[in-house]
C-alpha cells in the first residue's frame, strides 16, 4: 500500500491525469446521486483545466450570484466565517467557485443546470469551502520551509464518525486537487488493520471483550506498519526513490473514525463501558503512530453518536434493496454497538479540546446534522 501511494505522488501531472486502481469498486448511494467510486487509488479522468473549463462555461463576463448552479446564499454559507472569508472575497472569486462546482458535477455525474437545492448546498456550502481551507493549510505548510528547501507533503487528518460522509468528502477533495494540478493520495485507518490471524490472537487474548472481537477499536491496528507508511509518505525520502516534486504539490489525506482520540483517565471511560479500559490503554500508543504526523485537522462533529446506527442502517437497507448482500437490522445494531462506547467516551474531549496534539490554528470543526449537512 505504501508503494502504491508513493507511486501516485510521483506521477507527473498531465492534462488528463489518471490513477491506477488497486482497491475494489463500491457504491456510494447515501447522498443525492448514485455513483460508483473507488477508494483512494481509483481511476478517473480529470478533464480540462480549471481555467479552460471556467472560460468555456462561464465566458469572459463576470458571473453573477443568479447563476442556476449556485445556492441562494453562496456568500453566507455556514463555513465561511471559519475559513476567514467574507462575502466580498467570495464575490471576487465566484468564477473559481463555479468552476469547482462544474468539476464536482462531472465527478458525481450531475447536470449543473438542474442541481437541487441540497446538491447546491452540498457543493458550495460544504465541499468547496473545505477544499479552500485545505488550500490555506497547504500554503501555510509550504511557507514554513526556506527558499530552496524541499517541501515535504502535508498530512491533513479527517476525524469523522462512520457513515457521516467523510469518504465522499475526501473523494471530492482529491478530485479537486487533481483538477488544480496537485498530487494527492488518501490513506485510511482501515489500511492499518491487523491481519486476520493477528486479530484472532487479539480476540483470544482478551476473551469476553466485545470491543476487541472485531477490527475497529484501538488495539486492532498494526501500528508499526502505520509508522512505516506515514513516515514514508510525509517525508518521501525512502532510500532508492527519486521523487523531486514541485513545491506546494503534495497532499496526504488521512481519514478515520477514531483519529485524534486521546486516552482519558480510567475513571472517565469505565463508567461508559468497563470494556473500554484496555482500549483506553491501547490509545496511548496512537499519538506516535498516527496523530503526530498530522499537521492540519478537520473534525466532523455530530450531536448524537446514535446517528452512526441510523446512517449504517440506511446504507445496509440500500444495499439490500439493490440486491446486494447486506447486514440485517440486528446485525447492524450489533456491529455499531462495538463502536458506540468509544464515541460516547472520546468525542466530548475531541470536540472540546481538539484532536490529540493538534494546533487550534490549524483545526476546522464542522458540525453536521442528521442529513449530513453542515450547520452554523
NUVEX-344414 format. One record per residue: x, y, z of N, C-alpha, C in turn. Coordinates in steps of 0.001 Angstrom, whole numbers, padded with zeros to 6 digits, always signed. Layout:
XYZXYZXYZ
...
END
This chain:
+000826-001201+000000+000000+000000+000000+000860+001251+000000
+001944+001234+000783+002821+002395+000827+003371+002715-000547
+003879+001698-001237+004455+001926-002547+003416+002434-003531
+002188+001922-003423+001132+002367-004340+000864+003852-004175
+000794+004320-002928+000543+005741-002686+001737+006568-003118
+002947+006096-002838+004131+006827-003263+004183+006953-004771
+003774+005902-005461+003764+005950-006927+002784+006994-007433
+001628+007120-006768+000654+008140-007158+001269+009523-007046
+001943+009766-005925+002516+011089-005687+003645+011406-006648
+004304+010375-007171+005452+010617-008033+005083+010732-009503
+003818+010467-009854+003423+010548-011255+003438+011989-011729
+003922+012256-012938+003905+013631-013450+002482+014097-013715
+002260+015380-013527+000947+015945-013797+000783+016148-015291
-000318+015644-015849-000595+015743-017267-001950+016388-017457
-002272+016815-018700-003576+017433-018922-004740+016507-018595
-004527+015185-018696-005594+014247-018391-005069+013175-017434
-004758+013553-016189-004160+012592-015271-005144+011500-014885
-004612+010323-014608-005416+009205-014144-004733+008576-012959
-005441+007691-012287-004883+006994-011151-005022+005497-011376
-004127+004752-010810-004123+003316-011021-004977+002631-009976
-005931+001846-010418-006832+001179-009490-006127+000039-008785
-006284-000024-007459-005756-001157-006732-006658-001575-005587
-007830-000936-005478-008789-001336-004482-010134-001578-005174
-011040-002187-004445-012289-002609-005048-013248-001444-005245
-014122-001611-006208-015145-000622-006511-016303-000793-005542
-016865+000320-005090-018021+000211-004218-019006+001303-004561
-020228+001111-004107-021295+002030-004456-021488+003062-003368
-021629+004303-003767-021931+005377-002822-023326+005888-003150
-024299+005509-002340-025655+005962-002631-026304+006593-001416
-025479+007038-000417-026123+007683+000711-026466+009131+000417
-026069+009651-000733-026334+011044-000992-027396+011222-002062
-027240+012290-002789-028261+012697-003723-028068+012063-005074
-027099+011237-005268-026876+010611-006563-026306+009244-006371
-026597+008339-007289-025963+007034-007274-024726+007107-008143
-023602+006894-007540-022374+006946-008302-021465+005846-007802
-020596+005406-008667-019627+004401-008281-018274+005061-008159
-017555+004686-007127-016258+005298-006949-015308+004326-006283
-014042+004480-006607-013020+003678-005984-012636+004316-004658
-011851+003609-003890-011231+004239-002737-010049+005055-003227
-008999+005190-002413-008007+006214-002719-007197+005955-003980
-007274+004788-004606-006460+004529-005784-007319+004292-007015
-008465+004969-007073-009358+004743-008196-008824+005424-009442
-009478+005104-010551-009075+005682-011832-010167+006640-012278
-009800+007899-012441-010778+008824-013009-010049+009863-013841
-010754+010346-014843-010163+011387-015679-010559+012732-015120
-009671+013673-015231-009912+014989-014670-010508+015941-015685
-010119+015812-016907-010697+016670-017922-009945+017977-018068
-010563+018973-018695-009882+020240-018979-009440+020939-017712
-008514+021852-017856-008012+022589-016704-009100+023484-016139
-008873+023915-014897-009843+024767-014231-010105+026032-015023
-009037+026666-015497-009213+027934-016205-009951+027757-017521
-009634+026684-018266-010293+026483-019552-011755+026119-019372
-012045+025333-018331-013440+024977-018074-014224+026209-017656
-013607+027035-016815-014278+028248-016366-014612+029150-017539
-013673+029331-018447-013905+030205-019588-014947+029631-020537
-014905+028292-020705-015817+027665-021654-017257+027753-021189
-017471+027585-019902-018839+027545-019392-019315+028913-018942
-018423+029669-018314-018838+030932-017738-018677+032074-018712
-017684+031970-019588-017428+033045-020520-016533+034105-019905
-016323+035167-020621-015413+036215-020141-016069+037174-019178
-017389+037247-019202-018072+038170-018303-018053+037627-016877
-018027+038528-015930-018028+038133-014530-019375+037522-014188
-019413+036269-013643-020678+035632-013317-021363+036337-012153
-022663+036208-012094-023401+036816-011002-023917+035727-010086
-024454+036149-008933-024983+035191-007983-026352+034662-008387
-026822+035017-009576-028091+034486-010069-027891+033206-010875
-026668+032732-010964-026395+031514-011719-027248+030373-011195
-027838+029550-012096-028650+028422-011643-027842+027377-010896
-026522+027419-010997-025692+026457-010287-025546+026780-008816
-025693+028050-008456-025371+028479-007111-026565+028373-006179
-026320+028130-004893-027403+028223-003918-027837+029664-003771
-028948+029893-003097-029458+031254-002985-028509+032172-002212
-027760+031614-001299-026880+032452-000483-025457+031912-000490
-024779+031964-001639-023417+031434-001696-022433+032219-000852
-022808+033476-000526-021895+034324+000218-022082+034207+001722
-022986+033344+002167-023248+033255+003606-023373+031817+004068
-022574+030913+003502-022603+029529+003920-022124+029368+005351
-022455+028255+005990-022122+028067+007406-020632+027969+007697
-019792+027758+006679-018361+027577+006923-017512+028797+006591
-018109+029822+005993-017306+030952+005519-016554+031648+006647
-017230+031874+007779-016555+032542+008891-015384+031724+009399
-015546+030422+009420-014473+029561+009904-013277+029581+008956
-013528+029889+007694-012447+029986+006725-011832+031376+006699
-012413+032312+007458-011919+033679+007437-012254+034390+006146
-013346+033972+005497-013731+034559+004221-014934+035470+004402
-014944+036566+003662-016069+037481+003661-016882+037289+002387
-018073+037863+002377-018910+037769+001185-018248+038455+000001
-017480+039512+000294-016780+040211-000776-015701+039317-001397
-015020+038550-000572-013993+037645-001071-014595+036569-001954
-015767+036080-001568-016452+035087-002394-016854+035695-003724
-017381+036911-003679-017823+037577-004903-016668+037772-005872
-015507+038117-005345-014352+038357-006210-013848+037089-006887
-014094+035949-006275-013591+034691-006832-014718+033744-007251
-015884+034314-007552-017042+033467-007816-016863+032615-009073
-016074+033099-010037-015842+032288-011226-015102+030995-010870
-014181+031096-009922-013463+029904-009480-014410+028945-008752
-015294+029502-007918-016267+028659-007219-017147+027904-008221
-017592+028615-009250-018423+027975-010264-017663+026872-010994
-016398+027121-011295-015603+026113-011983-015426+024875-011116
-015177+025083-009819-015089+023932-008910-016407+023160-008901
-017508+023906-008884-018807+023251-008898-019029+022422-010151
-018573+022929-011299-018696+022181-012546-017898+020881-012491
-016722+020947-011922-015927+019737-011791-016621+018711-010890
-017232+019185-009809-017936+018262-008932-019152+017661-009625
-019811+018451-010464-020925+017905-011243-020440+016775-012137
-019297+016959-012747-018745+015899-013588-018430+014663-012748
-017820+014889-011590-017433+013773-010736-018642+012950-010318
-019732+013623-009923-020910+012925-009433-021980+012720-010505
-021604+012995-011764-022481+012746-012907-023817+013471-012763
-023737+014769-012484-024922+015603-012336-024922+016691-013403
-026107+017120-013793-026256+018223-014730-026241+019522-013945
-025261+020382-014225-025093+021596-013440-026289+022537-013536
-027102+022413-014585-028255+023303-014740-029467+022832-013954
-029408+021616-013422-030572+021052-012733-030213+020549-011337
-029267+021210-010701-028923+020829-009335-030076+021174-008395
-030351+020275-007474-031354+020570-006458-030737+021476-005394
-031585+022050-004564-031084+022923-003500-030132+022171-002570
-030460+020934-002144-029496+020198-001310-028173+019928-002022
-028230+019653-003315-026994+019411-004065-026137+020669-004137
-026761+021813-004391-026019+023075-004426-025376+023353-003065
-026152+023138-002015-025625+023396-000676-024460+022461-000367
-024580+021212-000776-023501+020258-000503-022201+020694-001183
-022313+021173-002404-021130+021615-003141-020590+022936-002609
-021457+023971-002562-020992+025343-002336-020928+025749-000866
-021624+025014+000001-021559+025316+001424-020702+024314+002191
-020224+023269+001509-019511+022213+002225-018222+021825+001504
-018338+021123+000377-017147+020567-000261-016153+021645-000711
-016657+022668-001392-015748+023695-001903-015124+024512-000772
-015889+024962+000241-015239+025658+001361-014176+024807+002059
-014443+023517+002250-013443+022657+002882-012199+022555+001997
-012409+022470+000696-011263+022425-000222-010431+023698-000106
-011095+024851-000047-010361+026109+000063-009608+026193+001384
-010188+025638+002453-009479+025598+003733-008231+024723+003621
-008352+023598+002943-007183+022740+002729-006106+023479+001947
-006513+024259+000957-005553+025046+000200-004815+026041+001110
-005547+026632+002048-004916+027536+003004-003866+026805+003837
-004196+025590+004259-003265+024815+005083-002027+024406+004293
-002210+024091+003039-001068+023738+002186-000147+024940+002036
-000742+026100+001825+000054+027321+001680+000828+027629+002958
+000158+027478+004095+000835+027726+005378+001971+026728+005581
+001726+025475+005285+002755+024442+005439+003972+024763+004573
+003721+025149+003339+004823+025447+002425+005625+026658+002887
+004949+027619+003532+005629+028839+003975+006606+028588+005111
+006517+027424+005748+007423+027124+006857+008781+026621+006380
+008937+026409+005063+010196+025936+004508+010962+027117+003909
+012264+027057+004011+013111+028099+003468+013193+027975+001948
+013538+029073+001292+013723+029056-000158+014792+028027-000536
+014453+027204-001520+015378+026181-001973+015277+024886-001206
+014573+024905-000087+014410+023694+000719+013245+022875+000178
+013440+021576+000077+012382+020730-000464+011197+020678+000504
+010020+020921-000022+008805+020918+000789+008263+019495+000872
+008127+018997+002081+007576+017657+002263+006049+017719+002184
+005388+016590+001924+003925+016594+001855+003306+016985+003191
+002167+017598+003126+001401+017887+004330+000377+016772+004509
+000220+016314+005738-000795+015321+006066-001964+016048+006719
-003132+015970+006102-004355+016564+006643-005228+015436+007173
-005546+015507+008457-006335+014460+009089-007817+014770+009076
-008629+013738+008868-010081+013859+008889-010610+012899+009949
-011062+013455+011057-011660+012650+012110-013162+012804+012011
-013844+011711+011698-015281+011804+011449-015940+010465+011722
-017122+010466+012314-017813+009214+012616-018156+008425+011360
-018321+007143+011541-018676+006280+010418-020038+006675+009852
-020114+006688+008542-021382+006957+007884-021714+008414+007703
-020847+009331+008192-021188+010752+008127-020867+011375+006777
-020238+010621+005882-019934+011132+004559-018492+011539+004357
-017600+011144+005273-016203+011583+005147-015533+010993+003913
-015882+009753+003557-015258+009133+002390-015624+009887+001123
-016879+010295+001003-017302+011060-000164-016688+012451-000162
-016589+013077+001008-015931+014378+001117-014476+014279+000665
-013757+013290+001168-012353+013127+000799-012222+012816-000686
-013143+012023-001207-013158+011688-002624-013295+012959-003471
-014200+013855-003057-014396+015112-003784-013157+016002-003674
-012560+016052-002490-011364+016873-002311-010217+016369-003174
-010042+015072-003208-008953+014524-004005-009149+014848-005486
-010388+014827-005935-010671+015176-007323-010344+016651-007594
-010721+017519-006658-010421+018935-006837-008918+019192-006796
-008193+018449-005998-006736+018571-006028-006201+018187-007395
-006778+017178-007992-006325+016753-009315-006566+017833-010360
-007747+018429-010334-008042+019416-011361-007253+020708-011159
-006751+020925-009954-005889+022082-009708-004420+021692-009777
-004169+020494-010293-002808+020017-010570-001968+019815-009313
-002595+019377-008252-001847+018974-007063-001841+017458-006979
-000721+016907-006594-000649+015476-006379-001139+015173-004970
-002028+014202-004854-002561+013863-003546-002811+012367-003471
-002923+011887-002274-003249+010484-002046-004030+010393-000750
-004870+009383-000640-005706+009194+000530-005321+007909+001246
-005234+008013+002561-004948+006867+003410-006041+006801+004467
-006478+005598+004782-007500+005386+005805-006923+004556+006943
-007458+004749+008133-007022+003904+009240-007367+002447+008967
-008341+002209+008093-008683+000833+007723-007517+000129+007033
-006617+000903+006421-005463+000312+005750-004484-000316+006739
-004659-000010+008034-003693-000463+009035-004260-001508+009988
-005367-002122+009617-005917-003168+010471-004945-004330+010607
-005036-005032+011736-004281-006264+011922-004714-007291+010877
-003833-008214+010581-004222-009324+009710-005268-010166+010420
-005944-011022+009683-006971-011883+010276-006385-012742+011389
-005185-013270+011169-004550-014114+012187-004227-013322+013444
-003681-012107+013258-003342-011282+014421-004586-010810+015155
-005669-010539+014410-006913-010140+015053-007483-011294+015871
-007349-012502+015348-007813-013683+016081-007021-013852+017383
-005718-013599+017311-004892-013693+018523-005305-012629+019538
-005608-011418+019062-006062-010362+019953-007368-010765+020630
-008275-011305+019843-009572-011720+020386-009393-012797+021459
-008498-013742+021187-008265-014828+022139-007565-014344+023404
-006756-013287+023263-006033-012770+024430-006918-011925+025336
-008054-011467+024807-008982-010642+025581-010375-011278+025536
-010521-012485+026068-011811-013181+025976-012928-012387+026657
-014052-012325+025986-015210-011651+026553-015269-010158+026300
-014217-009584+025704-014233-008145+025414-014784-007933+024004
-016060-007567+023937-016731-007417+022639-016127-006302+021798
-015463-005332+022431-014904-004204+021693-013660-004587+020901
-013062-005709+021245-011854-006148+020548-012060-007448+019786
-013279-007917+019722-013555-009137+018961-013394-008900+017464
-013773-007712+017029-013689-007356+015603-012714-006203+015420
-012311-005993+014188-011444-004853+013886-012178-003540+014107
-011428-002535+014552-012034-001212+014672-011466-000392+015801
-011599-000858+017032-011170-000069+018180-009650-000088+018343
-009169+000823+019176-007733+000902+019442-007228-000436+019956
-006174-000910+019308-005624-002222+019625-005725-003174+018459
-006583-002830+017479-006797-003716+016331-006069-003224+015087
-005036-002397+015278-004280-001851+014148-002802-002214+014262
-002175-002336+013127-000738-002599+013056-000023-001251+013113
+000359-000850+014298+000917+000489+014477+002320+000627+013900
+003098-000435+013918+004433-000340+013318+004327-000114+011816
+003361-000763+011179+003132-000541+009759+002631+000878+009514
+001815+001388+010432+001337+002761+010330+002505+003742+010320
+003419+003560+011266+004565+004465+011366+005413+004381+010107
+005655+003177+009630+006450+002998+008416+005811+003709+007224
+004520+003530+007082+003813+004113+005951+003758+005633+006027
+003337+006156+007175+003188+007600+007306+004532+008318+007277
+005567+007675+007779+006898+008267+007691+007331+008393+006235
+007117+007328+005471+007493+007357+004056+006697+008398+003293
+005408+008493+003585+004566+009444+002861+004874+010889+003243
+005122+011133+004513+005313+012510+004958+006689+013056+004611
+007633+012168+004350+008984+012627+004011+009343+012382+002559
+008798+011351+001979+009138+010979+000607+010647+010921+000410
+011332+010324+001370+012784+010219+001282+013230+008766+001390
+012322+007838+001086+012672+006436+001204+013859+006122+000287
+014828+005423+000818+016061+005145+000086+015757+004448-001232
+016409+004931-002266+016253+004327-003582+015161+004966-004411
+014361+005877-003816+013280+006509-004567+013671+007941-004898
+013508+008318-006135+013848+009669-006581+012554+010395-006926
+012149+011289-006045+010883+011980-006236+011075+013467-006011
+011470+014153-007010+011620+015592-006944+010345+016239-007463
+009407+016455-006571+008121+017013-006975+008154+018540-006828
+007313+019232-007590+007274+020693-007496+006849+021162-006098
+007209+022374-005757+006759+022950-004488+005235+023021-004449
+004720+022965-003234+003277+023135-002984+002434+022056-003680
+002977+020888-003909+002295+019970-004814+001913+018645-004191
+002116+018468-002887+001933+017147-002321+001022+017188-001104
-000027+016372-001119-001014+016359-000047-001359+014916+000290
-001386+014583+001577-001850+013283+002040-003122+013510+002841
-004210+012893+002456-005478+012963+003181-005612+011679+003997
-005636+011809+005305-005644+010661+006214-006955+010689+006979
-007797+009672+006791-009133+009715+007377-009416+008500+008235
-010255+008725+009262-010643+007629+010126-011621+008068+011198
-012392+007123+011684-013450+007443+012643-012899+007786+014034
-011706+007279+014373-011163+007498+015712-009860+008300+015701
-009540+008928+014577-008346+009764+014522-008450+010883+015566
-007383+011104+016300-007367+012194+017261-007910+011853+018629
-008460+010632+018804-008917+010243+020130-007715+010184+021064
-007869+010692+022278-006777+010675+023239-007180+009862+024471
-006227+009158+025075-006553+008395+026281-007016+009311+027398
-007965+008828+028184-008561+009608+029262-008358+008880+030586
-008557+009573+031700-008468+008889+032991-009430+007700+033041
-008990+006635+033656-009785+005409+033663-011150+005638+034293
-011216+006560+035270-012500+006818+035923-013487+007527+035000
-013007+008027+033864-013890+008659+032880-014447+007615+031908
-013617+006671+031491-014035+005745+030437-014774+004515+030966
-014399+004007+032115-015035+002765+032589-016518+002922+032922
-016981+004097+033402-018433+004226+033582-019206+004136+032264
-018573+004518+031167-019227+004390+029864-019357+002920+029496
-018251+002186+029644-018232+000743+029387-016941+000193+029996
-017027-000735+030929-015817-001295+031543-014853-001894+030528
-015362-002344+029376-014503-002941+028369-013583-001920+027709
-013860-000647+027924-013023+000404+027346-011679+000543+028051
-011508-000056+029198-010264+000142+029939-009051-000283+029125
-009105-001465+028492-007969-001920+027692-007850-001097+026416
-008985-000693+025828-008959+000169+024639-008291+001490+024983
-008607+002027+026146-008018+003281+026596-006506+003145+026763
-006067+002026+027288-004627+001782+027415-003970+001702+026040
-004647+001041+025114-004101+000910+023757-003942+002266+023071
-004838+003206+023382-004804+004524+022741-003512+005281+023026
-002836+004945+024101-001622+005675+024462-000554+005602+023375
-000593+004544+022557+000419+004386+021508+000018+005046+020194
-001197+005565+020102-001696+006036+018812-001216+007432+018439
-000835+008231+019415-000323+009558+019035+000951+009420+018215
+001878+008626+018682+003144+008452+017952+002959+007694+016645
+001925+006861+016574+001721+006065+015360+000944+006813+014294
+000030+007697+014696-000847+008380+013744-000818+009900+013881
-001238+010368+015051-001593+011781+015192-000424+012733+015004
+000772+012335+015394+001891+013273+015306+002270+013603+013867
+001830+012785+012919+002134+013043+011516+001197+014085+010908
+000087+014348+011561-000956+015210+011003-000676+016668+011354
-000606+017520+010332-000286+018941+010518-001517+019834+010530
-002607+019368+009964-003861+020132+009965-005002+019141+010122
-006045+019578+010802-007134+018661+011164-008486+019192+010708
-009314+018277+010224-010741+018539+010005-011511+017549+010866
-012349+018066+011734-013165+017235+012618-014627+017426+012247
-015288+016337+011898-016721+016381+011609-017460+016049+012907
-018233+016998+013371-018880+016891+014681-020350+016518+014541
-020800+015611+015396-022211+015233+015429-022751+015434+016848
-024049+015687+016941-024646+015908+018249-024887+014612+018992
-025272+013569+018259-025656+012313+018893-024956+011146+018201
-024109+010418+018906-023428+009272+018293-024372+008212+017748
-025607+008201+018210-026560+007214+017708-026885+007432+016232
-026516+008596+015697-026677+008819+014256-025909+007762+013463
-024806+007288+014018-023990+006297+013329-024815+005052+013022
-025645+004664+013978-026502+003494+013753-027481+003761+012614
-028121+004916+012623-029098+005238+011585-028435+005301+010209
-027265+005906+010136-026564+006015+008854-026152+004643+008334
-025648+003794+009221-025238+002455+008793-026456+001644+008361
-027554+001784+009076-028767+001070+008723-029269+001515+007359
-029226+002817+007078-029635+003320+005770-028796+002698+004660
-027497+002614+004889-026604+002058+003874-026905+000583+003631
-027124-000160+004693-027390-001597+004543-028744-001847+003885
-029744-001041+004231-031058-001173+003599-030950-000893+002107
-030175+000130+001750-029986+000467+000332-029286-000676-000399
-028305-001293+000242-027602-002416-000378-028547-003584-000598
-029357-003877+000382-030307-004987+000242-031328-004685-000851
-031748-003423-000929-032724-003042-001960-032137-003199-003356
-030798-003048-003476-030121-003215-004760-029774-004668-005047
-030222-005555-004185-029934-006964-004392-028555-007391-003965
-027884-006560-003199-026533-006872-002735-026589-007387-001308
-025616-008195-000926-025621-008703+000450-025432-007562+001443
-026243-007543+002458-026150-006512+003477-026541-007073+004822
-026126-006388+005860-026434-006843+007209-027915-006642+007524
-028446-007527+008353-029808-007354+008847-029818-006220+009868
-031023-005773+010246-031117-004703+011232-030435-005104+012539
-030604-006367+012933-029994-006857+014172-028474-006884+014051
-027975-007280+012892-026526-007313+012691-025936-005904+012701
-026676-004947+012143-026220-003557+012177-026134-003067+013615
-027139-003391+014403-027143-002985+015806-025938-003564+016540
-025648-004838+016298-024510-005481+016960-023198-004859+016500
-023095-004593+015203-021867-004020+014641-021588-002644+015230
-022582-001784+015214-022389-000414+015677-022158-000380+017185
-022740-001336+017908-022583-001355+019366-021128-001515+019783
-020285-002020+018889-018860-002191+019206-018106-000858+019149
-018701+000139+018522-018052+001441+018368-018652+002515+019269
-019924+002376+019602-020600+003429+020360-019929+003767+021687
-019421+002781+022452-018754+003160+023705-017594+004124+023480
-016794+003894+022466-015664+004787+022189-016162+006170+021782
-017212+006229+020959-017770+007528+020588-018208+008302+021830
-018954+007624+022692-019500+008301+023872-018403+008735+024843
-017316+007968+024891-016236+008304+025826-015312+009390+025292
-014980+009330+024002-013900+010170+023477-014348+011382+022663
-015564+011367+022131-015985+012510+021326-016068+013814+022120
-016564+013800+023376-016628+015080+024097-015276+015776+024191
-014201+015042+024497-012874+015649+024578-012372+016068+023202
-012677+015261+022183-012266+015615+020822-012882+016946+020417
-014157+017141+020746-014846+018358+020343-014454+019567+021191
-014185+019350+022458-013881+020485+023343-012403+020859+023341
-011517+019884+023136-010075+020128+023228-009351+019984+021896
-010000+019398+020911-009348+019145+019637-008636+017810+019637
-008213+017345+018476-007506+016068+018389-006209+016078+019187
-005740+014905+019500-004522+014744+020292-003338+015439+019615
-002781+016455+020270-001621+017154+019738-001901+018172+018654
-003152+018519+018439-003494+019427+017337-003218+020881+017694
-003033+021698+016648-002850+023138+016772-004204+023803+016519
-004752+024526+017497-006073+025161+017300-006136+026052+016074
-004985+026605+015665-004966+027477+014497-005063+026695+013193
-004901+025392+013284-004935+024560+012079-005977+023465+012233
-007081+023841+012836-008180+022910+013115-009482+023488+012595
-010196+022706+011811-011511+023088+011295-012535+022091+011828
-013454+022575+012643-014516+021734+013189-015808+022056+012446
-016415+021038+011865-017641+021206+011085-018735+020376+011728
-019738+021022+012232-020864+020283+012812-021883+019997+011715
-022364+018759+011665-023345+018370+010662-024609+017861+011342
-025721+017919+010592-026983+017417+011119-027188+015963+010697
-028346+015425+010987-028605+014023+010661-028636+013774+009161
-028833+014833+008379-028794+014699+006928-027406+014877+006350
-026412+014976+007235-025000+015121+006857-024694+016491+006243
-025491+017485+006588-025270+018836+006075-024658+019706+007161
-023696+020573+006816-023095+021450+007826-024098+022443+008369
-023975+022726+009647-024862+023690+010284-023995+024770+010939
-024517+025997+011084-023734+027090+011672-023297+026777+013100
END
